[in-house]
């Protein structure tokens, strides 16, 4: 069964790194508690220009689980507050496995 893998990149506005992290951190336990969630991990990095960025790596049991996540109260709350803190909207990549090792 192909479990959707979602990678989301967040680029905070200058000076907004802590605020973005404060919005993203509560999403981790809330999303991990969803029945269809298989993975929800938050990462930090620095881009080529030296700006701090965040990545969420998410995996769900199926497309219905992705849809349920996007309708959850914690997701809707996060979407209501995150956009003004970012240089651009979150960059979402939906990946399908070609040859991936299960974990």
C-alpha positions as CSV (number, residue, x, y, z in Angstrom):
1,X,0.0,0.0,0.0
2,X,1.4,3.4,-0.9
3,X,1.3,5.7,2.1
4,X,1.4,9.4,1.0
5,X,4.6,11.2,2.1
6,X,4.2,14.9,2.5
7,X,7.2,17.3,2.9
8,X,6.4,20.9,3.8
9,X,8.9,23.8,3.8
10,X,8.4,26.9,5.9
11,X,10.5,30.0,5.3
12,X,10.0,32.4,8.3
13,X,10.1,36.2,7.8
14,X,13.2,37.7,9.4
15,X,12.8,37.8,13.1
16,X,9.9,35.3,13.0
17,X,11.7,32.0,13.5
18,X,10.7,31.6,17.2
19,X,7.0,32.4,16.4
20,X,6.9,29.9,13.5
21,X,8.4,27.2,15.7
22,X,5.9,28.0,18.4
23,X,3.1,27.5,15.9
24,X,4.6,24.3,14.4
25,X,5.6,22.5,17.7
26,X,2.0,21.9,19.0
27,X,1.1,20.3,15.6
28,X,3.6,17.4,16.3
29,X,1.8,15.7,19.2
30,X,-1.7,16.6,17.9
31,X,-1.0,15.1,14.4
32,X,0.8,12.1,15.7
33,X,-2.4,11.3,17.7
34,X,-4.5,11.1,14.5
35,X,-5.6,7.6,13.6
36,X,-4.2,7.7,10.1
37,X,-0.9,9.4,10.9
38,X,2.2,7.2,10.5
39,X,4.9,9.9,10.8
40,X,5.0,13.6,11.6
41,X,8.5,15.0,12.2
42,X,9.7,18.6,12.5
43,X,13.1,19.6,11.2
44,X,15.1,22.8,11.1
45,X,17.7,23.9,8.6
46,X,19.5,26.9,7.1
47,X,19.0,27.7,3.4
48,X,21.7,28.8,0.9
49,X,21.2,32.5,1.9
50,X,21.6,31.7,5.6
51,X,17.9,32.0,6.4
52,X,16.4,29.5,8.9
53,X,13.8,27.2,7.5
54,X,11.6,24.4,8.9
55,X,10.4,21.2,7.3
56,X,7.6,18.9,8.3
57,X,7.9,15.3,7.1
58,X,4.5,13.7,7.2
59,X,3.2,10.2,6.3
60,X,-0.3,9.0,6.4
61,X,-2.0,5.6,6.0
62,X,-3.8,6.8,2.9
63,X,-5.3,9.8,1.1
64,X,-8.3,9.8,3.3
65,X,-6.0,10.2,6.4
66,X,-4.4,13.2,4.7
67,X,-7.9,14.7,4.1
68,X,-8.9,14.1,7.7
69,X,-5.7,15.8,8.9
70,X,-6.5,18.9,6.8
71,X,-10.0,19.1,8.4
72,X,-8.7,18.7,12.0
73,X,-9.1,21.6,14.5
74,X,-5.4,21.8,15.1
75,X,-4.6,22.0,11.3
76,X,-7.3,24.7,10.8
77,X,-5.9,26.7,13.8
78,X,-2.3,26.4,12.5
79,X,-3.4,27.6,9.0
80,X,-5.2,30.6,10.5
81,X,-2.0,32.0,12.1
82,X,1.0,30.7,10.1
83,X,0.8,32.7,6.8
84,X,1.6,36.2,8.2
85,X,4.8,34.8,9.7
86,X,6.2,33.4,6.5
87,X,7.9,35.0,3.5
88,X,5.7,32.9,1.2
89,X,3.0,30.2,1.7
90,X,4.3,26.8,2.8
91,X,5.7,24.8,0.0
92,X,4.0,21.4,-0.1
93,X,5.4,18.4,-1.9
94,X,3.2,15.2,-2.1
95,X,5.6,12.3,-2.7
96,X,4.7,8.8,-3.9
97,X,7.0,5.9,-3.3
98,X,9.0,4.5,-6.2
99,X,11.4,2.5,-4.2
100,X,11.4,3.3,-0.5
101,X,12.3,1.2,2.5
102,X,9.4,0.8,5.0
103,X,10.0,2.1,8.5
